[in-house]
Amino acid sequence: MKLHKLLHPKEQIIKIIDRIYKRGMTTTSGGNVSIKDEEGNIWITPSAVDKGTLRTSDIICVKENGEVIGPHKPSSEFPFHKAIYEIREDIKAIIHAHPPALVSFSIVHKIPNTNVIPQAKNACGPIGYATYELPGSEQLGAVIAKEFAKGFKAVIMENHGIVLGGTDMDDAYQRFETLEFCASTLLYGKMLGHPQYLTDAEIAAFYDQVEELPEQSATARHPPLEREKRALIRDIVKRACRQGLMISSYGTVSVRWKDNDFLITPRDFSRWEIELDDIIQITDGKREAGKTPSRATRIHHEIYKRNPGVNSIIMTQSPYLMAFGVTNTHMDVRTIPESWIFLQDLVAYPFGNQFMTAMNQELLEEARPAVIVQNDSVWVTGDELLQTFDRLEVAEFSAKSLVLGSALGKLRPINQKQITELKEKFLD
């Protein structure tokens, strides 16, 4: 599901700028967001108004004839929004902000390599680079528009930030969030080691490996327990997005609801916008008619069949865990007792065949509490979905402590005797 197209441009802008601000990807005064509507009007955030308290009444409309409607001045960066819209008819929404990781790249004059994770390459495409010009100037608009004229939909602004366009606001936001996640993962990864990149051929092969389930012939039934599980999935997905444990372009959640039947999130949707009707029922190994489930549905199906103690699965990307995943660095969870109790010894699996059940016998049979798939994702399993989500939180918090701790000195895990005591008290 996407950001609802029937929402007025003002409402769409408020929803997205609020999300960006609360996720710490812009400041009170920084960044601007705009939409070009069907009549050629540009709706844009105002200049010098608190991003944390913006209301729809604050959003400015600049008519095609240049008339400004609204209580404030339009953003000082309006010239480059206008320049992009003039040169690219396919772009209908623009986001400009100063998210910390992408600003880090902009101030060292580098472009993040999106070949580090498959969907980052697909969501972001190639990245342009605009040389420095005075903020708010016509010259800045010209150098940015020149990059967009080359076909880029995302451009690093030298010593400034990032600007991204999309066919609609949802498309622009997914690109923005994915690129900042990619940049964050690379930065944290460099604190651990050297990021490993995928070739274009490896990324193409990754998407070709998907094993589709057949479609149900009968209309799906939705008894009360099934509907209850749908609500749990929706709430956990949105919670994960709010907490930075999932991004709009990637994340799969499933819950067993009867025997080996389960519910799973759909493919190619904005995780922020998921609703009950978007979730897909898998019954007797077949998908709910008229819906397309996650690319990982087959592997979820096999895990549930082979592991009766597993009743929920989360596959996601979070920046500190993926720092380990993109550098092929072992994540030693023997750091604090809670980490090891929740996660035990965390194993990494190689990138390449993670969705092909024939290639994953060990993973399928063991159903470990958490594993990292290199250059792809982290998989967490458990009983109740809240327990599984808790494991994900513990894993990401542990990864963050390890990444940050690496700057202080040698990491010192607890010893084998202490692990044995934990196992005897909490797991046996």
Helices and strands as residue ranges (DSSP letters): H 9-22, E 32-36, E 42-44, G 56-58, E 60-62, E 68-69, H 78-87, E 93-97, H 100-107, G 114-116, H 118-124, E 128-130, H 138-149, E 154-157, E 161-166, H 169-192, H 200-208, H 224-242, E 252-258, E 261-264, G 271-273, G 276-278, E 280-283, E 286-287, H 297-306, E 312-316, H 319-325, H 337-343, E 347-349, G 357-359, H 361-366, E 370-373, E 377-382, H 385-405, H 416-422, I 423-427
